[in-house]
């Protein structure tokens, strides 16, 4: 794999005023994959490389008349070029180079307003596109089967947030809550398909219409430079919004149900303790606890089938502990970490079990001055 990335940003403020800000931004990615088989006595190279070139060009204008409120409008142009092999026979024993070009135009607006000191409201809307990833288009040459013809996702996104932050002497408090509404078309869904010889693999399709509605809450408390405790809670339901089955007029049995293989309720929480100046000035000892909870979810449609309970990823609760020591204002650093310290059974999507308890150690030295 050869992967190239580039980004450029230009900001312009007319005159000496900070009221107006114009921004131009460019992201570019170029990818090329060539395969060689070493299983045969002689090296065999695939005659057709897989190539993608992605570009996103954006332009925005921001109005900042006061510290109390500001507003932004923006536009984005998406471009995608894909080239690679596509089967010309049903047996996939002959391939020809196929090229595709896609262009899309997105736009949006966002604004923020301080209702009172520390209390901020934020509202945004975007007509957004998500270009397919390399694995979604080309797979991983092993267990992931890509689709060179997959279309970008496009959606109407609305977000509204309220946040409050304040300090009371040595105590600090931050609270944020937000709601999300997303109407998605050409939703890219990952499915499992049966292959010959009893093997299975993942593949990607454009499902159609999907509706996302939910909310999230963030809370954090700090005590001077010694303690930080907080967490996030998310309830995000991704709903099947297709009245008819994909590619037909047959009623969709999963209409209105949650999309399979996606957790809808999850939370993470953490606590960090800091000891400054331990065994010397500029030294810092940090003890961090991280926890994560994921509520059970079905990896097939929960409405279809009599034994739907057999296709559930169970509740998951895991705990991590990290101890790190920094010497000389961060010049020397040592950290010890234990992930999943209670050795819980943890699962990925499609109920694939993750590794159990694991230990890590890391040493980092900064050379030269800052």
N, C-alpha and C positions, 0 to 999 in steps of 0.2 A: 504494500500500500504506500502510495505517495500522497501526502495530504498537505496542502498549502492554505494558509489563512492570512488575510490582510484586513486592516481596518484603518480608517482615516476619519477625523472629525475636525470641522472648522467652525469656530464661533465668531460672530460679528456683532458688536454693539455700536450703533451709530452715535458719533460724537462721544461725549463724556457721560451720557446718561446711562443709567442701569435699568431704565424702564423697559427697553426693548432689547430682545436677544434673538438673533437669527442663527440657526444651526443647520449645517449640512453634514450628513454622516454616510459613510459607505462601508459595507461589509462584503468581503469576497472570499469564496472558498473554492478550491480546485482539488479534485480527487481523481486518482488513477489507480486501478488495481490490475495486476497481471499475475496469472497463475502458472505454476509449473508443477507437474506431477512427478514425484520421485519413487512411485511404486513400481514402475516398469524398469527393465534393465537400462533403457535409455531415457534421459530426461525428455518429457513431453510438455511443451508449452501450449497454452490456449492461444489460438490465433487471433482472438478478438479481445482486446482490453476493455475494461469497464471504466467509463469516464463520466464525471459530473462537474459542472461549473455552476455555482450559485452566486447570485449577487442581490444585495438589498441596498437600495439607495433611498435615504430619507431626508426630508427637509421639514423643519419646524420653526414656528414663531412663538415666542413667549412674551407675554405682557405682564410686567411687574410694577404696577403703579404705586404700591405700598407694601410694607411688610405684612399687612393683614391678609392680602389675597393676591393671587396671580392666576393666569390662565394660559393654556398652550393649545395650539392647533398644529397638526402635523399630517404629512402624507408620505407614503412609502411605495416604491416600485420594486416588485420582486421579479427576478428573471432566473430561469433554470434551463440548463442544457444537460441532456443525458444521452450517452451513447454506450451501447453494449450489445451482447449477443441475445437474440431471441429465437426460440425454437420455431422451425418452419414445418415440423411434422408433429403428429400427435404423440409419437414415441420419444420425442425430444432427442432424436439421434442426428439431427442436422440443424445448424444454427446460421443465422445471417446477422450482419450488423444492423442495428436499429437505432435511429436518432430521434430525439424529441426535444422540442423547445416550448417552454411555457413562460407566459408573462402575466402578471397580475398587479392590480393597483389597490392599495389600502389607504385608509385615512382614519382620523380620529381627533378627539379633543379631550382635554383634561383641565381640571381646575381645583384649587385648594383655597380654603377660607378659614381664618382663625375666628371662631365664634367668641372666644375669650382667651386671655393668655393661657397657653398650655393645651387648649382644646381646639383641635383642628379637624375640619371636614374635607374629604377628598372625593371627587366624582370624576369618572372617566368613561369614555366610550371609544371603541375601536372596531372598525371593519378590518379584521386581521386574517392573515394567511399563515399557514405553517407548511413550509416546504418539506417533502418527505426526506428522511435520513438515508444514509448510505445503506444501512442494513435493510430498511424498508424497500429500497429499490433493487438491491443486489444480493441481499442475504449475507451470510458469513461464510459461505462455501462449506458449511458443515450441517448445522441443525436449523438454520434460518434460511427460508426460501423467499427471496425478494420478488418484486413485481415491477418491472421497468415501466409499465404503463400506469402506475398508481398516480392519482391526482393529488394536488395539495389540499389540505383541509382549509376551509374558509368559514369564518364565524363572525357574528355580531356579539361583541363583549361589552358588558356594563359592570362596573365595579363602584361600590360606594363604601367609604371607610370613615370611621370616627376614631380619633386617637387623643389620649390625654397623657401628659407627662408633667411632672413637677418634682421639686426637691424641698424637703423639710429638714433643714439642718444637714445632718449626715445621712438622711434617708432619701432615697429616690424611688419614684413610682412611675411605671409606664403601663398604660392599658390601651389596647386597640381592638376594635371589632369591625368586621367588614362583611358585606354580602356580595355574591357573585351571580351573574346571570350570563349564560353563554349559549347562543343558538348556533350549532355547528352543522355544516353540510360537508359531504364527502369525508366524513369522519374516518380516520385511518385506524382500523381494528386489527389486532393480532389474533390469529386463530391457529388451532392445531389441526393438521391434516394427516391422513394415513398415506404412507408411501409403500412401495412394493417391498416384500420380504419382512413384513410386520414392523417396519420402522415408521416413526412419526417425525414430523418437523413443524416448525412454525411458519406461517405465511401471513401476508398482509393484504387487506382489501379495503376499498372505500365503501363503508357501510351505508351511508346516506345521511339521515337526519338524526341528530342527537341533541338533547337539551340538558344543560348543566345548571343546577341551582344549588346554592349552599351558602354557608357562612363560616367564618373563622374568628377566633378570639386569641389574643396574645396578652399575657400578663407578665410583668417583670418587676422585681423589687431589688434594690441595691442598698447596701449599708457601707457608706464611705468607700474605702478601697479594699474592704475585707470580705465582702459577701455579695453574691449575685444569685438570685433564685428566680426561676420563671418557667414558662411553658406555653405551648400552643395547642389549641383544640380546633379541629376541622370536621365539619359535617358537610360533605359535598356529594350530592346525588347526581349521577350521570344517567339520564333517562333515555330509553329507546323511544324515538319520536317518529318511527316509520309505521304508518298505518297498514301498509302492504309489505309483504316479504320482498327482499331485494330482488329486482329483476322480474317481478311477476305482479299479478293483481290479486293474489291469494292473501287473505287477511293475515297480518303478522301477529302470531300468538304472544310475542314478547312486547307488543306495543304498550307503552306506559310503565314497563318494568325497568328496573335498574340494569344497566349494561353489565354483562358478565365479566368476571376476572378483574374487577376494579374495586378496591376497598373504598367505602364511602365514609367511614368514621374512623379517625385516627388522632392521636395526640402524642406530643413529646414534651418532656419536662427535664429540667437540669438544675443543678446547684453547684456553685464553685466557691471554694474558700481560698483566700490569698493570705500568705504570710510574707510581708515585705521586710527586707533587710535581714533575713534569716542567715546567720553565720557570716554576715558581712554586708556592707553598704552596696546597694545595687543588685542584691540577690532577691529572688522571688520563688517561693514554693507554692504550687497550685494543686489543689485536690478537686477533681471534677467528677460529678456523678451525672450520667445521662440515662434517661429511661424513655421507652417508646411503647405505645400501645396501638394495636390495630384490631378493630372488631372483625368478627368472622364475615366472610363474603363467599358467594358462590362463583366458581370458575366456569360454570355453564349457566344458561338462563334458568333462573330460579322458578319460573312458571311452567317449564316444560319438563315432563317426565315424572314418573311416580316415585322414584327414589332420589329426589333432588338433594336430600340430606347427605347422600354419598359424595356429592361434588362440592363440599364446603371446605374452604380454608379456615381453620379454627381461629379463635381468639389468640392473639399473640401479645406477650408482655416481656420485654427484655431490659436488661440493666447493664451499663458499662461504667467502669471506673478508670480514671486516668490520674496519675501522679507525675507531675513535671517539676523540674528544678532548673531555674535560670540563674546563671552566674555572670557578674560583670555587665549588668545592663543588657543582657541578652546575647553576649558574645559566645558563651558556652551553654548548651541546653541538653538536658537528659530527660527522657520521658519513658514511663512504663504504663502500659495500658492492658486492661483485661476487658474484652468484649463478650457480652452474654455471660456474665459472671455466674449466673445460676444455671447455665447450660440448658436453657429452655429449647423446646422444639420450635424452630422458626421456619417460615415458608415464604417462598417467592410466589409470583403469579403461577397459576395452574398447579398449585400445591407442590411445587418443587422444593424439597427441603434444603435449607441453608446449612452452612457449617455451624458446629456447636461452639462451645467455649474456646476462646483463642487469646493468646498472649502476644504482646508486641513490645519491643524496646527500640528506642530511637535516640541517636546522638547527633547533635547538629552544632557546628562551629562556624561562626561568622569571621571571615578573614578581612583584614583591612578596616578602614573607618566607615562610618555610615555614609 
